[in-house]
């Protein structure tokens, strides 16, 4: 029996640094009928369209009632082009669990890939901080923090540009 197109695509992507992972998501709602459509939308319209996602396929379980809420979960097998894409998915979707299915051996990462991942993590952290600070600080304090963040962003961009010139 020959390999399917999905198997070939998976092998090619992994050979180029891709990762096949099973992501586990959970969701709760007071309304049972809301859960599966929201989970489907999250998988099909957000996760699948995320940068670096090659494909994803999943199974959404039937909702069950726990005390005063309903809960459901999904296991989504996802092929991404690189570890950076998986890191971004982890931050943006906060899966309850992640299983690395392939590669089965070690995952190699270049210094430039690691640098990019770490900068993405810093950027996501700043975005969350901005969101939280915008809710708790006075307008004046918030504007001062935002000015400091923009200055930091400009400095980071300058450092990246200098690093690219050196390579």
C-alpha positions as CSV (number, residue, x, y, z in Angstrom):
1,X,0.0,0.0,0.0
2,X,1.5,3.4,-1.1
3,X,1.8,6.5,1.0
4,X,-1.1,8.9,1.0
5,X,-0.5,12.6,0.0
6,X,-0.9,13.5,3.7
7,X,1.8,11.0,4.7
8,X,4.1,12.4,2.0
9,X,3.4,16.0,3.0
10,X,4.0,15.1,6.7
11,X,7.4,13.4,6.0
12,X,8.6,16.2,3.7
13,X,7.7,18.9,6.3
14,X,9.3,17.0,9.1
15,X,12.5,16.5,7.1
16,X,12.6,20.3,6.7
17,X,12.2,20.9,10.5
18,X,8.5,20.5,10.8
19,X,6.7,19.0,13.8
20,X,3.6,16.8,14.0
21,X,1.9,17.3,17.4
22,X,-1.4,16.4,19.0
23,X,-2.8,19.4,20.8
24,X,-5.5,18.9,23.5
25,X,-8.0,21.7,24.1
26,X,-10.8,22.0,26.6
27,X,-13.6,24.5,26.9
28,X,-16.5,25.2,29.3
29,X,-19.8,26.9,29.0
30,X,-23.1,27.1,30.8
31,X,-24.8,26.3,27.5
32,X,-24.2,22.8,26.1
33,X,-25.1,23.8,22.6
34,X,-22.4,26.5,22.4
35,X,-19.4,24.3,23.0
36,X,-19.0,22.3,19.8
37,X,-19.6,25.2,17.4
38,X,-17.1,27.4,19.3
39,X,-14.5,24.6,19.4
40,X,-15.1,23.9,15.7
41,X,-14.7,27.7,14.9
42,X,-11.5,27.8,16.9
43,X,-10.0,24.8,15.1
44,X,-11.2,25.6,11.5
45,X,-11.1,29.3,11.4
46,X,-8.2,30.2,13.8
47,X,-5.8,27.3,14.4
48,X,-5.9,26.1,10.9
49,X,-5.2,29.6,9.6
50,X,-2.4,30.3,12.1
51,X,1.0,31.1,10.6
52,X,3.1,28.0,10.1
53,X,0.2,25.5,10.3
54,X,0.3,23.1,7.3
55,X,-2.8,21.1,8.4
56,X,-4.8,20.1,11.4
57,X,-7.5,17.5,12.0
58,X,-9.2,16.9,15.2
59,X,-12.0,15.2,17.1
60,X,-14.3,17.1,19.4
61,X,-15.8,15.1,22.1
62,X,-19.5,15.3,23.2
63,X,-20.0,17.8,26.0
64,X,-20.6,16.5,29.5
65,X,-22.1,18.2,32.5
66,X,-19.9,18.9,35.5
67,X,-21.7,20.5,38.3
68,X,-23.1,23.8,36.9
69,X,-21.2,23.9,33.6
70,X,-20.8,21.8,30.5
71,X,-17.3,20.9,29.2
72,X,-15.9,19.4,26.1
73,X,-12.4,18.7,24.8
74,X,-10.7,18.1,21.5
75,X,-7.6,16.3,20.3
76,X,-6.2,18.0,17.2
77,X,-3.3,16.6,15.2
78,X,-1.4,19.5,13.8
79,X,1.5,19.7,11.4
80,X,3.5,22.9,11.7
81,X,6.5,24.0,9.6
82,X,8.8,24.6,12.6
83,X,9.1,24.8,16.3
84,X,8.5,28.6,16.3
85,X,5.0,28.0,14.8
86,X,4.3,25.5,17.6
87,X,5.5,27.9,20.3
88,X,3.2,30.6,18.9
89,X,0.3,28.2,18.8
90,X,1.0,27.3,22.4
91,X,0.9,31.0,23.5
92,X,-2.1,32.0,21.4
93,X,-4.3,29.0,22.0
94,X,-3.1,27.7,25.4
95,X,-3.7,24.0,24.8
96,X,-4.3,21.9,27.9
97,X,-1.7,19.4,26.6
98,X,0.8,18.9,23.7
99,X,2.2,15.6,22.5
100,X,5.0,15.6,20.0
101,X,4.3,12.8,17.5
102,X,7.1,13.4,15.0
103,X,10.0,13.6,14.7
104,X,10.7,10.8,17.1
105,X,14.3,11.8,17.5
106,X,15.7,15.1,18.7
107,X,14.5,18.4,17.3
108,X,17.3,20.6,16.0
109,X,17.1,24.3,16.2
110,X,19.4,26.9,14.8
111,X,20.6,29.9,16.8
112,X,18.6,32.2,14.5
113,X,15.4,30.1,15.0
114,X,15.9,30.2,18.7
115,X,16.5,33.9,18.6
116,X,13.3,34.4,16.6
117,X,11.3,32.2,19.0
118,X,12.5,34.1,22.0
119,X,11.7,37.4,20.4
120,X,8.2,36.1,19.6
121,X,7.8,35.1,23.3
122,X,8.9,38.5,24.4
123,X,6.4,40.2,22.0
124,X,3.6,38.0,23.2
125,X,4.5,38.8,26.7
126,X,4.5,42.5,26.0
127,X,1.0,42.2,24.3
128,X,-0.4,40.5,27.3
129,X,1.2,43.0,29.6
130,X,-0.3,45.9,27.6
131,X,-3.7,44.3,27.8
132,X,-3.5,43.9,31.6
133,X,-1.9,47.2,32.3
134,X,-4.5,49.0,30.2
135,X,-7.1,47.7,32.6
136,X,-5.4,48.6,35.9
137,X,-3.3,51.8,35.4
138,X,-4.5,55.3,35.2
139,X,-4.5,56.9,31.7
140,X,-1.3,58.8,32.4
141,X,0.6,55.9,33.8
142,X,-0.6,53.7,31.0
143,X,0.7,56.2,28.4
144,X,4.1,56.3,30.1
145,X,4.4,52.5,30.1
146,X,3.3,52.4,26.4
147,X,6.0,55.0,25.5
148,X,8.6,52.9,27.3
149,X,7.4,49.8,25.4
150,X,7.6,51.5,22.1
151,X,11.2,52.6,22.9
152,X,12.1,49.1,23.8
153,X,10.5,47.8,20.6
154,X,12.5,50.3,18.5
155,X,15.7,49.2,20.3
156,X,14.9,45.5,19.7
157,X,14.3,46.2,16.0
158,X,17.6,48.1,15.7
159,X,19.4,45.2,17.3
160,X,17.8,42.7,15.0
161,X,18.7,44.8,11.9
162,X,22.3,45.0,13.1
163,X,22.4,41.2,13.7
164,X,21.1,40.5,10.2
165,X,23.8,42.8,8.7
166,X,26.5,40.8,10.6
167,X,25.3,37.5,9.2
